[in-house]
């Protein structure tokens, strides 16, 4: 089952409150008994245009959309140096859900969520194509994954990450907790 969620922009990219609320641009006050007789607010000066702050709209986010191993490999190759082609069939079979983002048919964002069958879900492989980074897509992917996991019965969403990503995951809504990790393979096992 596929459902579409609107992409959420970064807070700094949100429209002005008047625009968001659908209020008129004029400084007129709405009619209300408490405000009658008060003078109109002065018009604020126009701000200079800042094209460097404008970003194209985020691509639509899809929950559990069709996805192939070659598509995911292409995204991972572009995003993670050293990625090796993988058969993602077993990963797809064990997931609670995944969220994808596409631009012009090309996969540009992905996050996987697995669950324990109960209250806990785990966020894995958050990936945004390098051409799409720093535009709010990663945060939108994670928030969509959290909403979908909640809708499927999860009470807690866990994530592990490298220290350099702490600010990103905090922006997504995660809070630090004490946790431990045990290597099961490799030199640290």
C-alpha positions in Angstrom: 0.0 0.0 0.0 1.5 3.4 -1.0 0.5 6.7 0.6 1.9 10.1 -0.3 3.0 12.6 2.3 3.8 16.2 1.6 7.5 17.0 2.0 8.2 19.4 4.9 10.6 22.2 4.4 13.2 23.4 6.9 11.8 25.9 9.4 13.9 28.6 7.7 12.2 27.8 4.4 8.6 28.2 5.7 6.5 31.0 4.2 5.6 34.0 6.3 2.9 33.6 8.9 0.5 35.8 7.0 1.0 33.7 3.8 0.7 30.4 5.8 -2.5 31.4 7.6 -4.0 32.9 4.4 -4.3 36.3 5.9 -4.4 39.4 3.6 -1.2 41.3 3.1 -2.8 44.6 4.0 -2.2 45.8 7.6 -5.9 45.9 8.3 -7.0 44.3 11.5 -9.7 41.7 11.4 -13.1 42.7 12.7 -13.4 41.8 16.4 -14.9 43.6 19.4 -11.6 43.7 21.2 -9.7 45.3 18.3 -12.3 47.8 17.0 -11.1 51.4 17.1 -7.4 50.5 17.1 -5.2 51.9 14.4 -4.0 49.7 11.5 -0.5 48.3 11.8 2.2 50.0 9.8 3.3 48.2 6.6 6.8 46.7 7.0 9.4 47.5 4.4 9.9 44.9 1.6 12.8 42.6 2.3 15.5 42.2 -0.4 15.2 39.0 -2.5 17.6 36.3 -1.4 17.7 33.7 -4.2 20.4 31.7 -2.4 17.8 30.9 0.3 15.2 29.5 -2.3 15.1 25.8 -2.9 13.0 23.9 -5.3 10.0 22.1 -3.8 10.8 18.9 -2.0 9.9 15.8 -4.0 6.9 13.8 -2.8 7.5 11.3 -0.1 6.0 7.8 -0.6 5.5 5.1 2.0 6.3 1.6 0.9 6.5 2.6 -2.8 7.9 0.0 -5.2 11.6 -0.1 -5.0 14.3 -2.3 -6.6 17.8 -3.3 -5.5 19.4 -1.6 -8.5 17.6 1.7 -7.7 18.8 1.6 -4.1 22.3 0.6 -5.2 22.4 3.7 -7.5 21.4 6.0 -4.7 23.9 4.4 -2.2 26.7 4.5 -4.8 26.1 8.2 -5.3 25.8 8.8 -1.5 28.2 6.4 0.2 31.7 5.9 -1.3 32.7 2.3 -1.3 29.1 0.9 -1.4 28.9 -2.6 -3.0 25.9 -3.8 -4.9 23.5 -5.6 -2.6 20.5 -7.8 -3.0 18.0 -5.8 -0.8 15.3 -8.5 -1.1 15.9 -9.7 2.5 16.0 -6.1 3.8 12.7 -5.3 2.1 11.1 -8.5 3.4 11.9 -7.7 7.1 11.0 -4.0 7.1 8.2 -2.3 8.9 8.1 0.3 6.2 10.3 2.4 4.0 10.0 6.0 2.8 11.3 7.1 -0.6 11.6 10.4 -2.5 11.9 10.7 -6.2 12.6 13.6 -8.5 11.8 13.1 -12.2 11.5 9.4 -11.6 14.9 9.1 -10.0 15.3 7.8 -6.4 16.8 10.7 -4.4 16.0 9.8 -0.9 15.4 6.7 1.2 15.0 5.6 4.8 14.2 2.2 6.2 12.3 1.3 9.4 12.4 -2.1 11.0 10.4 -3.2 14.0 10.4 -5.7 16.8 6.8 -6.6 16.3 5.8 -4.5 19.3 6.5 -1.0 20.6 10.0 -0.5 19.2 11.0 0.6 15.7 14.5 1.3 14.3 15.5 3.9 11.7 18.1 2.6 9.3 20.0 3.8 6.1 18.8 7.4 6.0 20.1 8.5 2.6 19.8 11.6 0.5 21.4 12.0 -2.9 24.2 14.6 -2.8 22.4 16.8 -5.3 19.4 17.0 -2.9 21.2 17.6 0.4 20.8 20.7 2.7 17.3 21.3 1.4 15.3 19.7 4.1 14.7 16.4 2.4 16.5 14.3 5.0 14.5 15.8 7.9 11.3 15.3 5.9 12.1 11.6 5.2 12.8 10.9 8.9 9.7 12.7 10.1 7.5 10.9 7.5 9.1 7.6 8.7 8.3 8.5 12.3 4.7 9.3 11.5 4.2 6.1 9.5 5.9 4.0 12.2 3.6 5.6 14.8 0.6 4.8 12.6 1.7 1.2 12.5 1.8 0.8 16.2 5.4 1.8 17.2 5.7 3.7 20.5 9.5 4.4 20.2 11.7 5.1 17.3 15.4 4.3 17.8 18.4 5.5 15.7 22.2 5.0 15.9 24.4 7.5 14.1 27.9 8.9 13.9 28.6 11.9 16.2 28.8 14.3 13.2 25.1 13.6 12.6 23.8 14.5 16.1 22.5 17.9 15.1 20.7 16.5 12.1 18.9 13.8 14.2 18.1 16.4 16.9 16.4 18.5 14.2 14.4 15.4 13.2 13.1 15.2 16.8 15.4 12.6 18.4 16.8 13.2 21.9 20.1 11.6 23.2 19.8 8.5 25.4 22.4 6.1 26.8 22.8 3.1 24.6 25.4 0.4 23.9 26.5 -1.5 20.8 28.2 -4.9 20.4 30.1 -5.9 17.2 29.1 -9.3 16.1 31.5 -9.5 13.1 34.7 -7.9 12.0 37.9 -7.0 14.0 35.9 -5.6 17.0 33.8 -8.8 17.5 
